[in-house]
Amino acid sequence: MDHLVMASVNHFGGLDFEVDFVAKLLSWAPALEELKIDWKGEKDCSMVLAKLLALPRVSPRAKVIVTFL
């Protein structure tokens, strides 16, 4: 994952295992600049978004972009 610069997660539902996957991406990819998430879940997004924004990142340039479908 040392060379991963951009990643996309489609049909994100906000489930715990999906948040854990995003956490792994942010903590394992030192070159990551952009992580796009396409939200398609019916779960309350405010709590999940707060979790996503609070996740630690190994890359200081990593941006998390969430779009709602």
N, C-alpha and C positions, 0 to 999 in steps of 0.2 A: 504494500500500500504506500510505499515511499514516493511513488510517482503519480498518485491519484490527485488530479487537479479539480475535476468537477464530477459530481454525482447527482443522480436524480432518483427519487423514490416516488413511484406512482401509486395511486389508489391508497394513500396513507389513511388509516382509520383511527389512529391515536391509541391503538392497543399497546399494552405494556411491552410485548416483544418487538413491536415496531419502534417504539421509543428506545429500547435497548439497542436495536440495530443502528439507529442514528447515533446513539452515544458511542458505539464502537467505531463508527466511521469517523466521528469527530476526534476521537482519542487516538486513533491509529494512523491517520493520514496527515503527516506533517506538511505536505505540499498543497493540501486542500484549500481551494479559494472560494468555491461555491457549492452549496448543497441545496438543490431544489426539491421541495416537497409539494406534491399535488394532493391536497386534502380532499378526501371523499368520504370521510367518516361521519357518523351521526352522533358520535360521542361529544360531550361538551368540550369544545376546543380551547376554551380559555385556560383550563387547568393543564392541558397537554402542551399548549404553546408556552406557558410559563416554565414547564419542565424542560422543553426544548431549548429555550433561550438561556436557561441556567446551566446547561451541560458544559463541562469543561472542554476546551479545544486545544489540541496540540499545535495547531497552526494559528498564528495571530491574525492571519488574513481571512480565515474561514467565515463566510457569511451563510446564514441559513435563510432561504427565501421560501415562503409558504404561499401557495396560491390555492384558492378555494374553487372547486369545480361544481 
